[in-house]
């Protein structure tokens, strides 16, 4: 808050548009009343320390002198690092499931004729923020920590 005021004074030496009076700065620093003088650590409040992701692959190949085959499949699940409140029935975290399938089959019809069938597909199942994780992270990290109060589960239960 002091640095913000300093930036305002740098641009306007009269300081007519300072947002934070010294009383607010001191009360916020001292934690006087977190509802009136909030100081939020958005990184700690909204993000988990880690996320669990899964990967799996399966490849099968074989054949003989007339026909050969190769089949491959993979599964990936990427989970986001947003904390989800258990009291909320809406999960806004990223959950991306990706499936990849590939199949190659070669058959020698004659000594000079080869038939190949190659199939491939990618399928995604995405749940999460419409604008994507990077934009959500940017929005959170650019949110002013002293403008509004985060209501924790303990405080929310006291309000009910």
Long-range contacts (C-beta under 8 A, 24 or more apart in sequence): 1-25, 1-28, 1-146, 20-146, 28-146, 34-149, 35-149, 37-146, 38-145, 38-146, 38-147, 38-148, 38-149, 38-150, 39-145, 39-146, 40-143, 40-145, 40-146, 40-148, 40-149, 40-150, 41-145, 42-140, 42-141, 42-143, 42-145, 42-150, 43-140, 43-141, 45-83, 45-150, 46-82, 46-83, 46-140, 47-81, 47-82, 47-83, 47-140, 48-81, 48-82, 48-83, 49-81, 50-81, 51-78, 51-79, 51-80, 51-81, 52-79, 53-77, 53-78, 53-79, 63-106, 65-108, 66-107, 66-108, 67-105, 67-106, 67-107, 67-108, 68-105, 68-106, 69-103, 69-104, 69-105, 69-106, 70-102, 70-103, 70-104, 70-105, 71-102, 71-103, 71-104, 72-100, 72-101, 72-102, 72-103, 73-99, 73-100, 73-101, 73-102, 74-98, 74-99, 74-100, 75-99, 75-100, 80-128, 80-133, 82-136, 85-153, 87-153, 87-156, 91-127, 92-128, 92-129, 93-128, 94-126, 94-127, 94-128, 94-129, 94-133, 95-126, 95-127, 95-128, 96-124, 96-125, 96-126, 96-127, 96-128, 97-124, 97-125, 97-126, 98-122, 98-123, 98-124, 98-125, 99-123, 99-124, 99-125
